[in-house]
């Protein structure tokens, strides 16, 4: 089969995937499996080989993702319902002061979204936004946009959130380098799209805070009156990140022959594996924020069960993305795309960003856009010789593209708009523009970093 035919089949498969999800409202998991099978058939794969590829793609992806997402979900849920996140948010506001409260909300959002999902972090922090807006008589957007920028940047760029973890696994990028790249690129991105844009848009759109009697002041945490120290929360969030980063540094040193491997180094590498790092953080959180605060064992069990319900859906969709990748590899599409990129000298970073942005705008889900575009770019990278640093930047480029232009086909658009009591027009002018600023500014920073390092 010619290169052109393979490319046309790939383009048609993407169009069909989007059509099934958007027009017929077929679940992304089912659509990805169905399209993967069709790609295999039309590229001439043996029918039995298609089934083997599906099994291999699902197994190779979920063997890693299921554990990480499951542990991360429980960890985040414990921090949420025990009042840990509320304690951290109050401490950040106290540290920055009311005059720099918008920066405090950005920093708080940046930290909070590391272990919890964006929508959960938003619901936890929005009462503080309303309280600040009432006290200052400013538009809610003055505080909400910086908070949302911090949440959005970390949720997209910094593991252990599911999106970047899934992409890193699919394209085989070291998680520690992805974390470092996500933080380095994410901080200036959050500043530009948060306090800077928030200050501007709050002068254009006045959104009043709701009255207190709407019940939004209650954060619903289990121990808001127990004086939980925010230092424990910072320690628990930072522990897995530092261990994972340490592992990546040790692995780089081993490859560069900086030291001879010995038992202590191997022990720290073991602690720095995402499985162990997240397990330790989850166990510590359960003890220090749960048992030590008087939360009963059956309550902790309910917390874990509640966390794993949404995690199961993410795991299945991620596994289906791995299937799509495997079919593209085994059908020869990856080799064909690699040949075109070499011929026309296309940058994999640029291609990854464009693919993710197109899929994001057309079907709405950032996670689906990240996983799908990673599945498409992975076979191309397998045919190229690129460094681990290059791969980590590609992960962030995919996340950057998948963040662009949240609009009416994104559930987050409606959550943010309705919770802040904005019209669709106001939501487009504030939230949607903020997401686009996150995407474009982070991509420009990626290109600058790539030009310096690669």
Secondary structure as GFF3:
##gff-version 3
##sequence-region A 1 454
A	DSSP	alpha_helix	3	22	.	.	.	ID=ss1
A	DSSP	alpha_helix	28	42	.	.	.	ID=ss2
A	DSSP	alpha_helix	47	81	.	.	.	ID=ss3
A	DSSP	alpha_helix	84	96	.	.	.	ID=ss4
A	DSSP	three_ten_helix	98	100	.	.	.	ID=ss5
A	DSSP	alpha_helix	101	115	.	.	.	ID=ss6
A	DSSP	alpha_helix	118	136	.	.	.	ID=ss7
A	DSSP	alpha_helix	141	157	.	.	.	ID=ss8
A	DSSP	alpha_helix	162	171	.	.	.	ID=ss9
A	DSSP	alpha_helix	175	191	.	.	.	ID=ss10
A	DSSP	pi_helix	192	196	.	.	.	ID=ss11
A	DSSP	alpha_helix	197	204	.	.	.	ID=ss12
A	DSSP	three_ten_helix	212	214	.	.	.	ID=ss13
A	DSSP	alpha_helix	230	255	.	.	.	ID=ss14
A	DSSP	alpha_helix	263	271	.	.	.	ID=ss15
A	DSSP	alpha_helix	274	285	.	.	.	ID=ss16
A	DSSP	pi_helix	286	290	.	.	.	ID=ss17
A	DSSP	three_ten_helix	291	293	.	.	.	ID=ss18
A	DSSP	alpha_helix	297	331	.	.	.	ID=ss19
A	DSSP	alpha_helix	333	344	.	.	.	ID=ss20
A	DSSP	alpha_helix	348	363	.	.	.	ID=ss21
A	DSSP	alpha_helix	366	382	.	.	.	ID=ss22
A	DSSP	alpha_helix	388	401	.	.	.	ID=ss23
A	DSSP	alpha_helix	411	419	.	.	.	ID=ss24
A	DSSP	alpha_helix	424	427	.	.	.	ID=ss25
A	DSSP	pi_helix	428	432	.	.	.	ID=ss26
A	DSSP	alpha_helix	433	453	.	.	.	ID=ss27
###
